[in-house]
Structure formats: C-alpha cells, structure tokens
Amino acid sequence: MSAGAVYPRILLNDFHALWNEVGGDATQAFQRVGSSAWFILGEEVAAFEQALARVWGLDHAVGVASGLDALEISLRVLGCGPGDRVLTTPLSAFATTLAILKTGAIPVFADTTDQGLLDLAACRRILAQSPGIRFLVPVHLYGVPLDLNELSRLREEFGLAVVEDCAQSILATWEGRPAGSVGDLAATSFYPTKNLGAMGDAGAILTNDEKLAARAREFRDYGQSGRYNHVHVGHNSRLDELHAAILRDACLPRLAGWTQRRREVANQYQRGIQNSEIRLSATPAEALRSGHLFPVFVSPDQRDALLAHLESWGIQGAIHYPVAIPDQPVMADYPHELPTGCTTARTLCRSVVSLPINPYLTDEQVAEVIAAVNAWRGAR
Ligand SMILES: *Cc1c(COP(=O)(O)O)cnc(C)c1O
C-alpha cells in the first residue's frame, strides 16, 4: 500500500461477515460429521450433490476436490487426451487452461470480445477452418453467461464435446436456462471467493447424463468402478464429508439471497457509474448474471492510476486477469495455438479493474464506490 493510503474499508470479499452469518450452521455441520465418524464419500456428500443438482436445475452433481479437478476430470471423462485440440479462451483463471494441459491436450485460443468473454463468432470461424478440433471449454467469465443458444449450435454443427467452466457463473442464466446446461458437463468451484464458497478447496461436476456422472465418480476415486476394481488412471479428488455438510447446511440455502444481493450491487453500479473514461461491461438482455465479479475497463495507461485512486478512498480493487493465458511463462514449454491472435484479450488484461462486489456490501458502501469512480479523472 502506498504512503498515505487508507486501509481498505470496502472489500472485495468479506470472510469475517461470512463467518458471522454462517458460523452457527457450519459448527453444527462439523459436530454432525464428527459424531457420524464417517469422513469420506458418505451420506453428506450424496446429500449435498442432490441439493446442488436441484438448485442448479441439472440431474446429477459429482463433488470433487477443486474447480481445476472438476475441469480436468470432465475432459478425461469425455475422452480428451494427449494430442487432442481444445478450443478455449485466453482470458480466464489459469486453471481453465491448466486442466487442458494436464490431460496432455493442446489448447487452441480464440480471442475474446471487448467484454472479455470468449468470442463465439471467432470460435465458429476457427472451427470451420480446423476440422480437427473436437473439444470446447467455454467460460462464463465474471458470471456473465455466454449465449447458450449459439454454444449449443456450435456443439451440434461441429460435433464437439463441451465442458462449460461455471466456476464464476452459478445461478447465471440465458433466457432462463442455467449456464452449464448445454455442454456435456459443467465444472464449478467452491474456492472461498466464489459465489458458493467453501472454507477450503472444493468443486463439482454437473450433468444431465447419468453415464457421464458415473464415470466422473470413478475418476474422482482412483478410477475405481467398484471397490478394488480400477478401470481408469484416476485421481484422488474426493469432496470430503465435512465440506459437503458445511456447503449444504450453511451456504447453499443462502445462495439465492447472496446472488440477489450481488445482482442488486451490480445494478446499482450499472446505473450509478457515469464517467466517460470508464467503460462498463454490458449484460445482454437474455442474460441474468451471477454477479461474481464487476469488471470495468479503462485505457491501459490509466489502469494503475484508477487502482491507486480507489485505494486512496479505502476501496479494494483487483485485476481479473493481468496476463493473457498464452503469455504465461509456462506456456512457452507447451504446444498451443493462437489461430487469430488474442489482441483484444491482451488489451483487456491491461485495462480491466474489478470493483468490490459481495453480498455484504451496504448501500452506503456501494454509493461510495460509485462516488469514487465518478470522481476519478485519468492522469494526463
Ligand atoms: C476459480 C476458477 C477455476 C478454478 O477453481 P479452483 O477451485 O480454484 O481450482 C477455474 N475456472 C475459473 C473461471 C475460475 O474462476
């Protein structure tokens, strides 16, 4: 923090407020699991999976150890392996591409739109020119859903296997349909900062396909199809009973309310922020966002000045994400393709600032963020 800066009062995430709200229920869940004397793959995991699938509006959920594992296991369940080419976005958490690399497959990056979302028109052009691409990993980044109708058409027309990265998009919908419902499988994360955050690492795979769900259950547990019968080179990626219990009792029942509050905050920002030097992200009329992140875009040479300005008002900002995935150092050692370049994504990486958005922000705090953003003038 620079000299004279104010300690942030308006936070990106507020885990103390979270504990104040859920601590009682989480403690009860802990006592129940402890006294059950059963800690791995038991009734708690099964009950959470059912509750999650119901809330999501899909038939099956499979709890795993993280969002990264949910993505990697989903790809492996669909047969993705060494040499396969997987179309994806250059702007996301690195985990999206890491999951592809871990299967031995080759990421093919399409550029993003000026909103930072995977450009589906660019995907269509790339797919038309590269018949060898059989997999697609789209990301509903920031909790803004991609056009599910177009995703579904791409899947059909090009015969793709699709894993939707829904780590940021739980409860987001397109024309009322949930993000995660048009791919073969959807992967999500319960990393603490996510909309449904655990008190540690956890994730899940969702699908309407019973056979794929069964395979995912095998892959998460050493590749066993039954006890001591190993049919895949699987993972140890089991959601534990304790996290399942905390998620089901303390967090999942509150998710709708939390999401509603996130959407209110997003709408207040959308209406209140009026500054010609700041571009807001637009949500298409068909989309209902999850309110996971609220990115704004400024000219690349002004980004650090905006962050410093927010900091001086006691407001925490963040960058999602500072580096395009193909530009990460490790990518130099792994084959990947950039058929149309990723100029837009690279520019956004230097322009994006995330404003605080979480269920615990008060209307006064939201008004303060709006005032701070509106008061900002870029250095000239
Ligand atoms: C958080 C996140 C992941 C990875 O989830 P982990 O649980 O941290 O492994 C993957 N993709 C996106 C878009 C994410 O935001």
The ligand as a MOL file (V3000), in Angstrom:
LIG
                    3D

  0  0  0     0  0            999 V3000
M  V30 BEGIN CTAB
M  V30 COUNTS 15 15 0 0 0
M  V30 BEGIN ATOM
M  V30 1 C -11.6900 -20.3830 -9.6980 0
M  V30 2 C -11.7390 -20.7790 -11.1060 0
M  V30 3 C -11.2830 -22.0400 -11.5370 0
M  V30 4 C -10.5340 -22.9900 -10.6540 0
M  V30 5 O -11.1840 -23.3710 -9.4920 0
M  V30 6 P -10.3150 -23.9180 -8.2410 0
M  V30 7 O -11.3460 -24.4390 -7.3150 0
M  V30 8 O -9.5560 -22.7530 -7.7040 0
M  V30 9 O -9.4160 -24.9910 -8.7490 0
M  V30 10 C -11.4430 -22.3720 -12.8630 0
M  V30 11 N -12.0050 -21.5290 -13.7320 0
M  V30 12 C -12.4490 -20.3070 -13.3680 0
M  V30 13 C -13.0870 -19.4240 -14.3870 0
M  V30 14 C -12.3150 -19.8880 -12.0450 0
M  V30 15 O -12.7520 -18.6640 -11.6950 0
M  V30 END ATOM
M  V30 BEGIN BOND
M  V30 1 1 1 2
M  V30 2 1 2 3
M  V30 3 2 2 14
M  V30 4 1 3 4
M  V30 5 2 3 10
M  V30 6 1 4 5
M  V30 7 1 5 6
M  V30 8 2 6 7
M  V30 9 1 6 8
M  V30 10 1 6 9
M  V30 11 1 10 11
M  V30 12 2 11 12
M  V30 13 1 12 13
M  V30 14 1 12 14
M  V30 15 1 14 15
M  V30 END BOND
M  V30 END CTAB
M  END
